Amino acid sequence: MKKRLTEIFASFFALLFVGAGVVGCAPSDPTPSGPSSGNAAELSFFAVNDLHGKFMDTDGQPGVDEFTTYLKDLYADNAREEILLSSGDMWQGTVESSTNKGKLMTEWMNEVGFVSMTLGNHEFDWGSDVLTPNSELAEFPFLAINVSYQGGSAGYCKPSVVVEKSGVKIGVIGAIGDCLSSISGEFRTGLHFATGGELTALVKKESTRLREEEGCDFIVYSIHDGGDDFSSSGVNDVKNSDMPYYDTALSDGYIDLVFEGHTHQQYILKDEYGVYHLQGGGENKAISRADVTIDIQTGKYTVSPKLVKSSEYAKSSIKDDPFIQEVFEKYFPDEDPYTTVLGKNSSKWGSSDIADKVAELYYKKGMEVWGDEYEIALGGGYLKTRSPYDLARGNVTYADLFSLLPFDNAIVLGSIKGKDLKSNFLSAKNNYHTYTSGLYASDVDDNKTYYLIVDSYTSTYAPNRITEVARLTENIYARDLVAAYIADGRRGD
């Protein structure tokens, strides 16, 4: 890419001059290398958030093939220096990324030159064991200043990274929001996310260190958290009370620009101190861009923020980058999960109906495996489909089902007291999708032990008061049960 080639040629010509006996003296007021206008550095920050493994094109949205070309074309234009970063949730969500635990996406991020990736909650969906090998594969650091494990630092992430462009040193600090509870209980043990005042103190200290010890001129904060009630391409002026996830005291000399994620909103905010906050939606609908001009002499800067919609960076006139197909075939050399048809869906299948079917299939699978030994009362759990939420009419592929049901939550046989079964699963107020063979709350004895089939996310949620008795040793998940159901022709014409 442009930056790497520029550095290589600069080193090459320097060696030629030295070999010819030409000795250069450094000027007393050196002019920084790279794109600049006089004493001004021209930088463009791009931030991706919540891509969720959307690597390949689908009928509903673009993948990253045109986006890759778009980025490389920007790098080839010497008018500005580009800095590309992520605000989290990059891996989990599709068959092409989740089946290799994010390795494919990490290779793509290496290819297009990400300078950092802030960890999101869904980076923890397979446990910390996945984060270490992915951090070793990545040519950029994972950032999360507020993540600790068993009271110490987590080796797979660091607080910040320093990037130098056009003679300007940029510090990027990463943090994850208050979303530890969204991670499956079996992966939360020993994990801590500092929040509130504790997080503010960490960021202030790191910003001060970056400015005073590293000589940083500009500080970017990439946080996997954001607002829920903003959705606008225009600039919204906000107060501290509008952003409970962010302490605006950070904008008083500590942070110069903020990129956000997690809530899948599209917005540009300007806080009480004039610092911009951007979030580009999610799942490849848009990316955040901020053009920054920095006066090298005075350190003063201007920021021009915008949201770039996928209709611009993934339009049909942009050619696909060949790297996309190459890396896809590396991980899927034999069978394409996007073209291999499992069966046919005779009519649109809504998200709630899919969840109800999964609950029924959990129950039936549990009866098949454990029914001879245990009297199973119920199947179900916290079953929610993800984007695109519904299954369209027509041919169904495994990739279709994976996007709807991407979580690798094991199928579990659990025990529960009757009073908890009633309040947590059979009450009209429960949030779960369940299936029973005619069991009602009025039939349940509060003090009796009952058995149910749920997934590991539901069983490890402590308020449910479920004790795990056994779990499937096979890697069979909700989507696999639905795949078998469709392959059997149950949704066909």
Protein Blocks (a to p, Z undefined) as FASTA:
>chain_A
ZZlmmmmmmmmmmmmmmmnopacdddfbdcdedjdehjaccddddddehklopabccfkb
ccfklmmmmmmmmmmpmkbccddddeejjlgopfklmmnnommmmmmmmmnopabdcddf
klmmnojklmmmmmmmpccdcddfkbceehiacfkbcfbdcddeehiacddddddddfkl
mpcfklmgopacdehjllmmmmmmmmmmmmmmnopabdcdddddddfkbccfbdcdddfk
lmmmbcfklmnopagbdcdehjopacddddfkopacddehighlaccdddddddfknopa
cdddddddfklmmcfklccdfklmmmmmmmmmmbccklmcfbdcfbdcdfklmmmmmmmm
mmmmmmmmmmmmpccfbgcdjdddddehiacedjddfklmmmmmmcccdcddddddfklm
mmmmmpmkbcbdcddehiafklpcfkbccdddddfklmmmmklopacfbdcfbdcdfklm
mmmmmmnopmmZZ
